Every structure is written in structure tokens, then in C-alpha cells.
């Protein structure tokens, strides 16, 4: 999987950590976030081998609502984001290896 493991730009993945931090901030305010889904807008396969895929993905979060004690609070809409993903096949299953912003 040499071609997929070659670095392209800054390969640090803050995407998942940023999402967790945002959800924690809502929880710290007594809010519970529900209904959040990822809307996939585009996928471009940039490299492929039998055990590795490098994808350029455009997506956004949608449908999220915060609740506190039965009260629904609408959350701001998300804008589309582009991220690089590297997937690796391990024991027949595709696993996310790396995620980084474009």
C-alpha cells in the first residue's frame, strides 16, 4: 500500500477530536445532541489498491437537534467540508486508517 501511505500535506487528524470536543461543550451546557447524520456530498477515489483506498470526501453534518429537559433547540447548519481519508483492508474489513483536512 505504498502509494496510499505517502503523505499529502499535513496528515494530522483533528477531524474526530474536534467533533468530540464540540459534543462535550454541548454536554457541559446540559444539552444532549440527537439526530446528527453525515450527509455525503461527493467521493473521489484518488488511489486504489487491493488493500488501500485514498479518498477525497466532501460531506456535512445535518439534522442535529439539541435537547434539554424535553425542550428542543435547533443547532446551526454545517457547511460542506473536504477531507482526505485513507482506508485499509485488514482481515477482509475496510478500516479508516487516517483522516485529514484538505
C-alpha positions as CSV (number, residue, x, y, z in Angstrom):
1,X,0.0,0.0,0.0
2,X,3.0,2.3,-0.6
3,X,1.1,4.8,-2.8
4,X,-1.7,5.3,-0.2
5,X,0.7,5.7,2.7
6,X,2.6,8.5,1.0
7,X,1.9,11.8,2.9
8,X,0.0,14.5,1.3
9,X,0.1,17.8,3.2
10,X,-0.4,17.8,7.0
11,X,-1.6,14.3,7.9
12,X,-2.6,15.1,11.5
13,X,-6.2,14.1,12.0
14,X,-8.0,16.7,14.1
15,X,-11.4,15.9,12.5
16,X,-12.6,13.4,15.0
17,X,-11.1,15.2,18.0
18,X,-12.8,18.4,17.0
19,X,-16.2,16.7,16.7
20,X,-15.8,15.1,20.2
21,X,-14.8,18.4,21.7
22,X,-17.8,20.1,20.2
23,X,-20.2,17.5,21.6
24,X,-18.5,17.8,25.0
25,X,-19.1,21.5,25.0
26,X,-22.8,20.9,24.4
27,X,-22.9,18.3,27.1
28,X,-21.2,20.7,29.5
29,X,-24.1,23.1,29.0
30,X,-26.6,20.4,29.8
31,X,-27.5,19.7,26.2
32,X,-27.9,16.3,24.5
33,X,-27.4,16.2,20.8
34,X,-29.6,13.9,18.7
35,X,-30.4,13.1,15.1
36,X,-26.9,14.1,13.8
37,X,-26.1,12.4,10.5
38,X,-23.3,12.8,8.0
39,X,-24.5,13.8,4.5
40,X,-22.1,12.6,1.9
41,X,-21.9,15.1,-1.0
42,X,-19.1,13.7,-3.1
43,X,-16.4,11.0,-3.1
44,X,-13.4,11.0,-5.4
45,X,-11.3,7.9,-5.4
46,X,-7.7,9.2,-5.8
47,X,-5.8,5.9,-5.3
48,X,-6.8,2.3,-5.1
49,X,-5.1,-1.0,-4.5
50,X,-6.5,-4.3,-3.2
51,X,-5.8,-3.3,0.4
52,X,-5.8,0.5,0.4
53,X,-8.0,3.4,-0.7
54,X,-7.3,7.1,-0.7
55,X,-10.5,9.2,-1.0
56,X,-11.3,12.9,-1.2
57,X,-14.6,13.2,0.5
58,X,-17.0,16.2,0.7
59,X,-19.6,16.0,3.5
60,X,-21.5,17.9,6.1
61,X,-23.4,17.2,9.3
62,X,-27.2,17.6,9.1
63,X,-30.3,17.0,11.2
64,X,-28.8,17.7,14.6
65,X,-31.1,18.9,17.4
66,X,-30.1,19.6,20.9
67,X,-32.4,18.8,23.8
68,X,-32.5,19.9,27.4
69,X,-35.3,18.6,29.7
70,X,-37.7,17.9,26.8
71,X,-37.0,21.3,25.1
72,X,-35.7,21.1,21.5
73,X,-33.1,23.6,20.5
74,X,-32.1,23.9,16.8
75,X,-28.4,23.9,16.1
76,X,-26.6,25.9,13.4
77,X,-26.3,24.3,10.0
78,X,-23.0,22.9,8.9
79,X,-21.1,23.9,5.8
80,X,-19.6,21.3,3.5
81,X,-16.1,20.1,4.4
82,X,-13.5,18.3,2.3
83,X,-11.3,15.7,3.9
84,X,-8.8,13.1,2.8
85,X,-9.4,9.6,4.0
86,X,-7.2,6.5,3.8
87,X,-8.9,3.2,4.3
88,X,-7.0,-0.1,4.7
89,X,-8.3,-3.6,4.3
90,X,-7.5,-5.6,7.4
91,X,-8.7,-9.3,7.7
92,X,-11.2,-8.6,4.9
93,X,-12.8,-5.5,6.5
94,X,-12.2,-1.9,5.4
95,X,-11.0,0.3,8.3
96,X,-10.3,4.0,8.5
97,X,-6.6,4.5,8.8
98,X,-6.2,8.3,8.6
99,X,-8.4,11.4,8.1
100,X,-7.1,14.9,7.5
101,X,-8.5,18.2,6.2
102,X,-7.7,19.2,2.7
